[in-house]
Amino acid sequence: MHDLAESLRLVGASVRFCSVCFGITEADPCGICTGDRDDAVICVVEEPQDMLAIERSHSFRGRYHVLQGALSPLSGITPSQLRISELLERLRQGRTKEVLLATNFTVEGEATALYLSRAIKEMGIRVTRLAHGIPLGSDIEYIDAATVQRAVEGRSEY
């Protein structure tokens, strides 16, 4: 039991937030922030685990910014409680050409994406959003109406 407690103490002492992207790391800045990535694109996520999920897909080679949550006025979570000011400061440096909003498709995630979109577009930076719709391998008859509606509205050339 003592070994487990000591291991947990060591993890707690060595793990921190990256000073650039606010992901979880042992080294500051993290390996993603110091790696050979595309500086022109920043993917904004709510939580560190969202960044890890996108990394597992091997589909994104830009930089990240972790907000540490999503806007939720009913829960008292306002822009000042998230890492939004740090994101806007990064964007003012002028290297970013596109921001990919990868917040969750919840009411809070959508509100956060809308808030960020308005602020970022004023800076003249392209804002994109993750695609959404019917999951691969699904039968349409079992998908909820709202998801089918978004898939139809967001259809693309084939």
BAKE-730045 format. One record per atom (N, C-alpha, C): residue number from 1; residue in one letter; atom name; x, z, y. Coordinates in steps of 0.1 Angstrom, whole numbers, plus 5000, padded with zeros to 4 digits. Each point is the difference from the previous one (the first is absolute). Layout:
{NUM,A,CA,{X,Z,Y}},
...
//
This chain:
{1,M,N,{5008,5000,4988}},
{1,M,CA,{4992,5000,5012}},
{1,M,C,{5009,5000,5013}},
{2,H,N,{5011,5007,4999}},
{2,H,CA,{5009,5001,5011}},
{2,H,C,{5006,4986,5003}},
{3,D,N,{5003,4992,4990}},
{3,D,CA,{5005,4986,5002}},
{3,D,C,{4990,4991,5007}},
{4,L,N,{4987,5001,4996}},
{4,L,CA,{4990,4993,5007}},
{4,L,C,{4999,5003,5015}},
{5,A,N,{5000,5013,5002}},
{5,A,CA,{4999,5005,5014}},
{5,A,C,{5012,4995,5008}},
{6,E,N,{5011,5000,4995}},
{6,E,CA,{5012,4996,5006}},
{6,E,C,{5000,4985,5003}},
{7,S,N,{4995,4992,4990}},
{7,S,CA,{4999,4985,5002}},
{7,S,C,{4990,4997,5011}},
{8,L,N,{4989,5007,5000}},
{8,L,CA,{4990,4998,5011}},
{8,L,C,{5006,5003,5014}},
{9,R,N,{5008,5011,5000}},
{9,R,CA,{5006,5004,5013}},
{9,R,C,{5010,4989,5005}},
{10,L,N,{5008,4995,4990}},
{10,L,CA,{5009,4989,5004}},
{10,L,C,{4994,4987,5004}},
{11,V,N,{4989,4997,4994}},
{11,V,CA,{4992,4988,5004}},
{11,V,C,{4995,5002,5014}},
{12,G,N,{4994,5012,5003}},
{12,G,CA,{4995,5003,5013}},
{12,G,C,{5010,5000,5011}},
{13,A,N,{5012,5003,4996}},
{13,A,CA,{5011,5001,5010}},
{13,A,C,{5006,4986,5002}},
{14,S,N,{4999,4991,4991}},
{14,S,CA,{5007,4987,5001}},
{14,S,C,{4990,4988,5004}},
{15,V,N,{4987,5002,4999}},
{15,V,CA,{4991,4990,5003}},
{15,V,C,{4995,5002,5014}},
{16,R,N,{4999,4989,5008}},
{16,R,CA,{4996,5000,5014}},
{16,R,C,{4993,4987,5003}},
{17,F,N,{4995,4999,5013}},
{17,F,CA,{4995,4987,5005}},
{17,F,C,{5011,4992,5006}},
{18,C,N,{5000,4987,4998}},
{18,C,CA,{5009,4991,5006}},
{18,C,C,{4998,5000,5015}},
{19,S,N,{5010,5001,5008}},
{19,S,CA,{4999,5000,5015}},
{19,S,C,{4995,4987,5006}},
{20,V,N,{5001,4989,4992}},
{20,V,CA,{4996,4987,5005}},
{20,V,C,{4986,4997,4995}},
{21,C,N,{4997,5000,4987}},
{21,C,CA,{4987,4995,4995}},
{21,C,C,{4991,5012,4996}},
{22,F,N,{5005,5012,4999}},
{22,F,CA,{4992,5012,4996}},
{22,F,C,{4996,5000,4985}},
{23,G,N,{5007,4992,4992}},
{23,G,CA,{4998,5001,4986}},
{23,G,C,{5007,5012,4994}},
{24,I,N,{4998,5003,4988}},
{24,I,CA,{5007,5011,4994}},
{24,I,C,{5014,4995,4995}},
{25,T,N,{5010,5008,5002}},
{25,T,CA,{5014,4996,4997}},
{25,T,C,{5009,5012,4998}},
{26,E,N,{5011,4998,4993}},
{26,E,CA,{5010,5010,5000}},
{26,E,C,{5011,4997,5010}},
{27,A,N,{5002,4988,5003}},
{27,A,CA,{5010,4995,5010}},
{27,A,C,{4993,4996,5012}},
{28,D,N,{5005,5003,5012}},
{28,D,CA,{4994,4996,5012}},
{28,D,C,{5009,4992,5009}},
{29,P,N,{4997,4987,5003}},
{29,P,CA,{4987,4993,4997}},
{29,P,C,{5000,4996,4985}},
{30,C,N,{4988,4997,4995}},
{30,C,CA,{4998,4997,4986}},
{30,C,C,{5006,4986,4996}},
{31,G,N,{5001,4998,4988}},
{31,G,CA,{5005,4987,4994}},
{31,G,C,{4993,4988,5005}},
{32,I,N,{4987,5001,5002}},
{32,I,CA,{4993,4988,5004}},
{32,I,C,{5003,4997,5015}},
{33,C,N,{5002,5010,5008}},
{33,C,CA,{5003,4998,5014}},
{33,C,C,{5014,4995,5002}},
{34,T,N,{5009,5004,4991}},
{34,T,CA,{5014,4996,5001}},
{34,T,C,{5003,4987,4992}},
{35,G,N,{4990,4996,4992}},
{35,G,CA,{5002,4988,4992}},
{35,G,C,{4999,4987,5007}},
{36,D,N,{5003,4989,4993}},
{36,D,CA,{4999,4987,5005}},
{36,D,C,{4986,4995,5000}},
{37,R,N,{4992,5002,5010}},
{37,R,CA,{4986,4997,5001}},
{37,R,C,{4997,4992,5013}},
{38,D,N,{4988,4994,5000}},
{38,D,CA,{4996,4992,5012}},
{38,D,C,{4995,5010,5011}},
{39,D,N,{5008,5000,5011}},
{39,D,CA,{4997,5009,5011}},
{39,D,C,{4988,4995,5008}},
{40,A,N,{4996,4987,4998}},
{40,A,CA,{4989,4994,5008}},
{40,A,C,{4986,5005,4996}},
{41,V,N,{4999,5006,4988}},
{41,V,CA,{4987,5004,4995}},
{41,V,C,{5000,5015,4996}},
{42,I,N,{4990,5007,5005}},
{42,I,CA,{4999,5014,4996}},
{42,I,C,{4986,5002,4994}},
{43,C,N,{5000,5006,4988}},
{43,C,CA,{4988,5003,4993}},
{43,C,C,{4996,5015,5003}},
{44,V,N,{4988,5002,5005}},
{44,V,CA,{4996,5013,5003}},
{44,V,C,{4991,5006,4989}},
{45,V,N,{5003,5011,4995}},
{45,V,CA,{4992,5007,4989}},
{45,V,C,{4997,5014,5004}},
{46,E,N,{4990,5005,4993}},
{46,E,CA,{4996,5014,5004}},
{46,E,C,{5009,5010,4994}},
{47,E,N,{5004,4999,4988}},
{47,E,CA,{5008,5011,4993}},
{47,E,C,{5012,4994,4993}},
{48,P,N,{5010,5008,4997}},
{48,P,CA,{5012,4995,4993}},
{48,P,C,{4997,4993,4987}},
{49,Q,N,{4990,5005,4992}},
{49,Q,CA,{4997,4994,4987}},
{49,Q,C,{4994,4986,5002}},
{50,D,N,{4994,4997,5011}},
{50,D,CA,{4995,4986,5003}},
{50,D,C,{5012,4991,5001}},
{51,M,N,{5011,5004,5007}},
{51,M,CA,{5012,4993,5001}},
{51,M,C,{5006,4997,4987}},
{52,L,N,{5000,5010,4991}},
{52,L,CA,{5006,4998,4987}},
{52,L,C,{4992,4990,4991}},
{53,A,N,{4986,5001,5002}},
{53,A,CA,{4992,4990,4993}},
{53,A,C,{5003,4986,5004}},
{54,I,N,{5002,4997,5013}},
{54,I,CA,{5003,4987,5005}},
{54,I,C,{5014,4996,4995}},
{55,E,N,{5009,5009,5000}},
{55,E,CA,{5014,4997,4995}},
{55,E,C,{4999,4996,4985}},
{56,R,N,{4992,5007,4992}},
{56,R,CA,{4999,4997,4986}},
{56,R,C,{4995,4986,4998}},
{57,S,N,{4993,4994,5009}},
{57,S,CA,{4995,4986,4999}},
{57,S,C,{5011,4990,5002}},
{58,H,N,{5011,5004,5006}},
{58,H,CA,{5011,4990,5003}},
{58,H,C,{4995,4988,5009}},
{59,S,N,{4990,5003,5008}},
{59,S,CA,{4994,4989,5008}},
{59,S,C,{5003,5001,5015}},
{60,F,N,{5006,5010,5004}},
{60,F,CA,{5003,5002,5014}},
{60,F,C,{5014,5004,5002}},
{61,R,N,{5007,4993,5010}},
{61,R,CA,{5014,5002,5002}},
{61,R,C,{5003,5004,5015}},
{62,G,N,{4990,5005,5007}},
{62,G,CA,{5002,5004,5013}},
{62,G,C,{5003,5015,5001}},
{63,R,N,{4997,5006,5011}},
{63,R,CA,{5002,5014,5002}},
{63,R,C,{4986,5007,4999}},
{64,Y,N,{5000,5014,5000}},
{64,Y,CA,{4988,5008,4999}},
{64,Y,C,{4999,5010,5011}},
{65,H,N,{4988,5004,5002}},
{65,H,CA,{4997,5012,5009}},
{65,H,C,{4989,5008,4993}},
{66,V,N,{5002,5012,4997}},
{66,V,CA,{4991,5009,4994}},
{66,V,C,{4993,5009,5011}},
{67,L,N,{4987,4999,5001}},
{67,L,CA,{4993,5007,5010}},
{67,L,C,{4998,5015,4997}},
{68,Q,N,{5001,5004,4988}},
{68,Q,CA,{4998,5014,4995}},
{68,Q,C,{4985,5003,5002}},
{69,G,N,{4991,4990,4997}},
{69,G,CA,{4986,5003,5000}},
{69,G,C,{4992,4989,5007}},
{70,A,N,{4988,5002,5002}},
{70,A,CA,{4991,4990,5007}},
{70,A,C,{4991,5007,5010}},
{71,L,N,{4996,4993,5010}},
{71,L,CA,{4991,5006,5010}},
{71,L,C,{4987,5004,4994}},
{72,S,N,{4996,5012,5003}},
{72,S,CA,{4987,5006,4995}},
{72,S,C,{4995,5010,5011}},
{73,P,N,{4993,4994,5010}},
{73,P,CA,{4995,5009,5010}},
{73,P,C,{4991,5011,4995}},
{74,L,N,{4992,4998,4990}},
{74,L,CA,{4992,5011,4994}},
{74,L,C,{5008,5011,4994}},
{75,S,N,{5012,4997,4995}},
{75,S,CA,{5009,5010,4995}},
{75,S,C,{5010,5005,5010}},
{76,G,N,{4999,4995,5012}},
{76,G,CA,{5009,5004,5011}},
{76,G,C,{5014,4993,5000}},
{77,I,N,{5001,4989,4992}},
{77,I,CA,{5013,4993,5000}},
{77,I,C,{5000,4989,5010}},
{78,T,N,{5008,5002,5011}},
{78,T,CA,{5000,4991,5011}},
{78,T,C,{5014,4992,5000}},
{79,P,N,{5001,4990,5008}},
{79,P,CA,{5013,4992,5000}},
{79,P,C,{5012,5009,5003}},
{80,S,N,{4999,5011,5007}},
{80,S,CA,{5012,5008,5003}},
{80,S,C,{5004,5008,4988}},
{81,Q,N,{4992,5001,4989}},
{81,Q,CA,{5004,5007,4988}},
{81,Q,C,{5006,4991,4990}},
{82,L,N,{5001,4987,5003}},
{82,L,CA,{5006,4990,4990}},
{82,L,C,{5012,4995,5007}},
{83,R,N,{5008,4992,4992}},
{83,R,CA,{5012,4994,5005}},
{83,R,C,{4998,4987,5008}},
{84,I,N,{4989,4999,5008}},
{84,I,CA,{4997,4988,5007}},
{84,I,C,{5009,4998,5012}},
{85,S,N,{5003,5011,5007}},
{85,S,CA,{5009,4998,5012}},
{85,S,C,{5014,4995,4995}},
{86,E,N,{5004,5005,4989}},
{86,E,CA,{5013,4995,4995}},
{86,E,C,{5000,4986,4996}},
{87,L,N,{4989,4995,4994}},
{87,L,CA,{4998,4986,4997}},
{87,L,C,{5000,4992,5013}},
{88,L,N,{4993,5003,5010}},
{88,L,CA,{4999,4993,5012}},
{88,L,C,{5014,4999,5007}},
{89,E,N,{5008,5011,4999}},
{89,E,CA,{5013,5000,5005}},
{89,E,C,{5009,4990,4992}},
{90,R,N,{4999,5000,4987}},
{90,R,CA,{5008,4990,4992}},
{90,R,C,{4996,4986,5005}},
{91,L,N,{4988,4997,5002}},
{91,L,CA,{4995,4987,5004}},
{91,L,C,{5005,4996,5014}},
{92,R,N,{5002,5010,5008}},
{92,R,CA,{5005,4997,5014}},
{92,R,C,{5015,4995,5000}},
{93,Q,N,{5007,5002,4989}},
{93,Q,CA,{5014,4996,4999}},
{93,Q,C,{5001,4985,4999}},
{94,G,N,{4989,4993,4997}},
{94,G,CA,{4999,4986,5001}},
{94,G,C,{5005,4992,4988}},
{95,R,N,{5003,5006,4989}},
{95,R,CA,{5005,4992,4988}},
{95,R,C,{4988,4996,4991}},
{96,T,N,{4989,5006,5002}},
{96,T,CA,{4988,4998,4991}},
{96,T,C,{4992,4989,5005}},
{97,K,N,{4997,4990,4991}},
{97,K,CA,{4991,4989,5003}},
{97,K,C,{4986,5001,4993}},
{98,E,N,{4999,5008,4990}},
{98,E,CA,{4988,5002,4993}},
{98,E,C,{4998,5014,4995}},
{99,V,N,{4988,5006,5000}},
{99,V,CA,{4997,5013,4994}},
{99,V,C,{4989,4998,4990}},
{100,L,N,{5003,5003,4988}},
{100,L,CA,{4991,4999,4989}},
{100,L,C,{4993,5014,4998}},
{101,L,N,{4987,5001,5003}},
{101,L,CA,{4993,5012,4999}},
{101,L,C,{4995,5002,4986}},
{102,A,N,{5006,5009,4993}},
{102,A,CA,{4997,5003,4986}},
{102,A,C,{4994,5014,4998}},
{103,T,N,{4991,5003,5009}},
{103,T,CA,{4992,5013,4999}},
{103,T,C,{4990,4998,4989}},
{104,N,N,{4995,5011,4995}},
{104,N,CA,{4990,4999,4989}},
{104,N,C,{4987,4994,5005}},
{105,F,N,{4992,4995,4991}},
{105,F,CA,{4987,4994,5004}},
{105,F,C,{4989,5010,4999}},
{106,T,N,{5002,5011,5007}},
{106,T,CA,{4990,5011,5002}},
{106,T,C,{4996,5000,5015}},
{107,V,N,{4990,5008,5003}},
{107,V,CA,{4996,5000,5014}},
{107,V,C,{5011,5004,5009}},
{108,E,N,{5008,5010,4996}},
{108,E,CA,{5011,5005,5007}},
{108,E,C,{5011,4990,5001}},
{109,G,N,{5003,4993,4989}},
{109,G,CA,{5010,4990,5000}},
{109,G,C,{4997,4988,5009}},
{110,E,N,{4987,4996,4999}},
{110,E,CA,{4995,4989,5009}},
{110,E,C,{5001,5004,5015}},
{111,A,N,{4996,5012,5003}},
{111,A,CA,{5001,5005,5014}},
{111,A,C,{5014,5000,5005}},
{112,T,N,{5009,5004,4991}},
{112,T,CA,{5014,5001,5004}},
{112,T,C,{5005,4985,5002}},
{113,A,N,{4997,4991,4991}},
{113,A,CA,{5004,4986,5001}},
{113,A,C,{4995,4994,5013}},
{114,L,N,{4987,5003,5004}},
{114,L,CA,{4995,4994,5012}},
{114,L,C,{5007,5006,5012}},
{115,Y,N,{5002,5013,5000}},
{115,Y,CA,{5007,5007,5011}},
{115,Y,C,{5014,4994,5002}},
{116,L,N,{5007,4999,4989}},
{116,L,CA,{5014,4994,5001}},
{116,L,C,{5000,4985,5004}},
{117,S,N,{4990,4993,4995}},
{117,S,CA,{5000,4986,5003}},
{117,S,C,{4998,4997,5015}},
{118,R,N,{4991,5008,5006}},
{118,R,CA,{4998,4999,5015}},
{118,R,C,{5013,5003,5008}},
{119,A,N,{5007,5011,4996}},
{119,A,CA,{5012,5004,5007}},
{119,A,C,{5011,4990,4998}},
{120,I,N,{5001,4995,4988}},
{120,I,CA,{5012,4991,4997}},
{120,I,C,{4998,4986,5006}},
{121,K,N,{4987,4995,5000}},
{121,K,CA,{4998,4987,5005}},
{121,K,C,{5003,4999,5015}},
{122,E,N,{4998,5011,5007}},
{122,E,CA,{5003,5001,5014}},
{122,E,C,{5015,4998,5003}},
{123,M,N,{5008,5002,4989}},
{123,M,CA,{5015,4999,5001}},
{123,M,C,{5004,4985,4997}},
{124,G,N,{4990,4992,4997}},
{124,G,CA,{5003,4986,4996}},
{124,G,C,{5006,4998,4986}},
{125,I,N,{4998,5010,4992}},
{125,I,CA,{5005,4999,4986}},
{125,I,C,{4989,4996,4991}},
{126,R,N,{5003,4991,4990}},
{126,R,CA,{4990,4996,4990}},
{126,R,C,{4996,5012,4991}},
{127,V,N,{4987,5001,4998}},
{127,V,CA,{4994,5011,4992}},
{127,V,C,{4993,4993,4988}},
{128,T,N,{5004,5004,4988}},
{128,T,CA,{4993,4996,4988}},
{128,T,C,{4995,5012,4992}},
{129,R,N,{4991,4997,4990}},
{129,R,CA,{4994,5011,4992}},
{129,R,C,{5001,4995,4986}},
{130,L,N,{5002,5010,4991}},
{130,L,CA,{5000,4997,4986}},
{130,L,C,{4987,4993,4996}},
{131,A,N,{5001,4990,4991}},
{131,A,CA,{4988,4994,4994}},
{131,A,C,{4993,5010,4992}},
{132,H,N,{4987,4997,4999}},
{132,H,CA,{4992,5009,4991}},
{132,H,C,{4989,4992,4994}},
{133,G,N,{4995,5005,4989}},
{133,G,CA,{4989,4993,4993}},
{133,G,C,{5000,5005,4985}},
{134,I,N,{4997,4990,4992}},
{134,I,CA,{4997,5003,4986}},
{134,I,C,{5013,5002,4992}},
{135,P,N,{5002,5011,4993}},
{135,P,CA,{5013,5002,4993}},
{135,P,C,{5002,4990,4989}},
{136,L,N,{5012,4996,4998}},
{136,L,CA,{5004,4991,4989}},
{136,L,C,{4995,5006,4986}},
{137,G,N,{4994,4991,4992}},
{137,G,CA,{4995,5004,4987}},
{137,G,C,{4986,5006,5000}},
{138,S,N,{4993,5000,5012}},
{138,S,CA,{4987,5006,5001}},
{138,S,C,{4989,4990,4997}},
{139,D,N,{4989,5005,4996}},
{139,D,CA,{4988,4992,4999}},
{139,D,C,{4992,5002,5012}},
{140,I,N,{4996,4989,5007}},
{140,I,CA,{4993,5000,5013}},
{140,I,C,{4987,5008,4998}},
{141,E,N,{4993,4999,4989}},
{141,E,CA,{4987,5007,4999}},
{141,E,C,{5002,5015,5001}},
{142,Y,N,{5011,5006,4998}},
{142,Y,CA,{5002,5014,5000}},
{142,Y,C,{5006,5005,5014}},
{143,I,N,{5003,4991,5009}},
{143,I,CA,{5006,5004,5013}},
{143,I,C,{4989,5003,5010}},
{144,D,N,{5002,5011,5008}},
{144,D,CA,{4990,5004,5010}},
{144,D,C,{4998,4989,5010}},
{145,A,N,{4988,5000,5007}},
{145,A,CA,{4996,4989,5009}},
{145,A,C,{5010,4999,5012}},
{146,A,N,{5005,5011,5005}},
{146,A,CA,{5008,5000,5012}},
{146,A,C,{5014,4993,4997}},
{147,T,N,{5005,5003,4988}},
{147,T,CA,{5012,4993,4996}},
{147,T,C,{4998,4985,4998}},
{148,V,N,{4989,4996,4994}},
{148,V,CA,{4997,4986,4998}},
{148,V,C,{4999,4993,5014}},
{149,Q,N,{4993,5007,5009}},
{149,Q,CA,{4998,4995,5013}},
{149,Q,C,{5014,4997,5007}},
{150,R,N,{5009,5010,4999}},
{150,R,CA,{5013,4998,5007}},
{150,R,C,{5008,4989,4993}},
{151,A,N,{4998,4999,4987}},
{151,A,CA,{5008,4989,4993}},
{151,A,C,{4994,4987,5004}},
{152,V,N,{4987,4998,5001}},
{152,V,CA,{4995,4987,5005}},
{152,V,C,{5004,4997,5014}},
{153,E,N,{4999,5010,5009}},
{153,E,CA,{5003,4998,5014}},
{153,E,C,{5015,4997,5002}},
{154,G,N,{5009,5006,4991}},
{154,G,CA,{5014,4998,5001}},
{154,G,C,{5006,4989,4991}},
{155,R,N,{4991,4991,4995}},
{155,R,CA,{5005,4990,4991}},
{155,R,C,{5010,4991,5007}},
{156,S,N,{5008,4994,4992}},
{156,S,CA,{5011,4991,5005}},
{156,S,C,{5000,4987,4993}},
{157,E,N,{5007,4991,5005}},
{157,E,CA,{5001,4986,4994}},
{157,E,C,{5007,5001,4987}},
{158,Y,N,{4995,4992,4990}},
{158,Y,CA,{5006,5000,4987}},
{158,Y,C,{5005,4987,4996}},
//
